[in-house]
Amino acid sequence: MAITATKLTFESYLQFNGNARAAFEFYQQTFGGELSIFTYGESPMSDRFPDHPGNVMHARLQIADAALMGCDVPEDYQTPRGYWISIQLSDKAEAGRIFNALADGGEIDMPQQETFWSPLFGMLTDRYGIGWMINVGTDQ
């Protein structure tokens, strides 16, 4: 069965171990956009998380038509693995700026370079443990 909606958007929702606010402020500095943060202490369920009132219950970074969302996991946090956030850009200079900003304090998994599918592609894990792929090329 095919989706019949006129518009379909996939948005990433990231989980952090108490540092979601710092991560989202860093992402806003890197990408721009409008950031909204709601903490556990501001929630009607604040009494369920008395040890985590300042932790992020929900963050949303809106960048044009795209959004990046996330939260702090108050219990049973697990290190992210098995996924990458892929960013598609048309400008090599902007791709380099974003790659270098995200790599600062993180680990480069594949330096930016030309590939058979892209004039510039690279992979990294940022200082918050989130994997990113930065790709310049077509929308394909």
C-alpha positions in Angstrom: 0.0 0.0 0.0 1.4 3.4 -1.0 1.2 6.5 1.1 -1.3 8.8 -0.3 -0.5 11.9 1.7 0.4 15.1 -0.2 3.5 15.6 1.9 5.6 13.1 3.8 8.5 14.2 6.1 10.9 12.0 8.1 12.3 13.8 11.1 15.1 12.5 13.4 14.5 12.2 17.1 17.7 11.9 19.1 18.2 10.7 22.7 20.9 12.0 25.1 22.2 11.2 28.5 21.6 14.5 30.2 23.3 16.8 27.7 20.5 17.4 25.2 20.4 21.1 25.9 24.1 21.5 25.1 23.8 19.4 22.0 20.8 21.3 20.7 22.4 24.7 21.4 25.4 23.4 19.5 23.3 22.2 16.6 21.5 25.6 16.5 24.9 27.3 16.4 25.9 25.0 13.5 22.7 25.0 11.4 20.8 28.1 12.5 17.1 27.8 12.9 14.6 28.2 15.7 15.1 26.2 18.9 12.5 25.3 21.5 13.2 23.3 24.6 10.8 21.9 27.2 12.2 20.4 30.4 10.9 17.6 32.6 10.5 20.2 35.4 8.2 22.2 33.2 6.1 19.1 32.5 2.8 18.1 34.1 4.7 14.9 34.9 7.5 16.6 36.8 6.8 14.7 39.9 7.7 11.4 38.0 11.2 12.8 37.4 12.2 14.7 40.5 15.9 14.0 40.0 15.9 15.4 36.4 14.0 18.7 36.4 16.4 20.5 34.2 16.8 17.7 31.7 15.2 18.1 28.3 11.9 16.3 27.8 11.6 17.6 24.3 13.7 19.8 22.0 12.9 20.9 18.5 15.3 22.7 16.1 13.3 23.9 13.1 15.5 24.7 10.1 13.4 25.8 7.1 11.2 22.7 6.3 13.3 20.3 8.3 13.3 19.6 12.0 15.7 17.8 14.4 14.2 16.7 17.7 15.4 15.0 20.8 15.4 14.6 24.6 17.3 13.4 27.6 16.5 9.8 28.6 16.0 9.9 32.4 16.5 6.2 32.8 18.1 3.3 30.8 20.0 5.5 28.3 21.8 3.5 25.6 24.6 4.9 23.4 23.3 5.6 19.9 24.4 3.1 17.2 23.2 1.7 14.0 22.2 5.0 12.3 23.5 8.2 10.8 21.8 11.5 10.1 22.4 12.3 6.4 22.5 15.9 5.3 22.2 16.7 1.6 23.8 20.0 0.5 24.4 21.7 -2.9 27.2 23.9 -1.7 30.7 22.5 -1.1 31.8 25.4 1.1 28.7 25.1 3.3 29.2 21.3 3.5 32.8 21.9 4.7 31.8 24.4 7.3 29.1 22.1 8.7 31.4 19.1 8.6 34.2 20.9 10.5 31.8 22.3 13.1 30.2 18.9 13.8 33.7 17.2 13.9 35.0 19.7 16.5 35.4 17.6 19.6 34.1 14.5 17.8 35.6 11.8 15.6 36.0 11.8 11.9 34.9 8.4 10.5 35.6 9.3 6.9 37.2 12.6 5.9 35.4 14.7 3.4 36.4 13.6 -0.1 35.2 13.1 -3.6 33.4 9.8 -4.2 31.9 8.2 -7.2 28.4 9.6 -6.2 29.4 13.0 -4.8 31.9 15.7 -5.3 32.2 15.9 -1.5 31.2 13.4 1.1 32.3 12.7 4.7 31.2 10.9 7.9 31.7 11.8 11.5 30.5 11.2 15.0 30.0 14.4 16.9 31.0 15.2 20.5 27.6 14.0 21.7 27.9 10.6 20.0 25.6 11.3 17.0 26.6 10.0 13.6 26.4 12.4 10.6 26.9 12.0 6.9 27.5 15.2 5.0 26.9 14.8 1.2 27.1 17.3 -1.6 25.3 16.3 -4.8 22.0 15.7 -6.3 18.7 14.9 -4.6 18.9 11.3 -5.7 
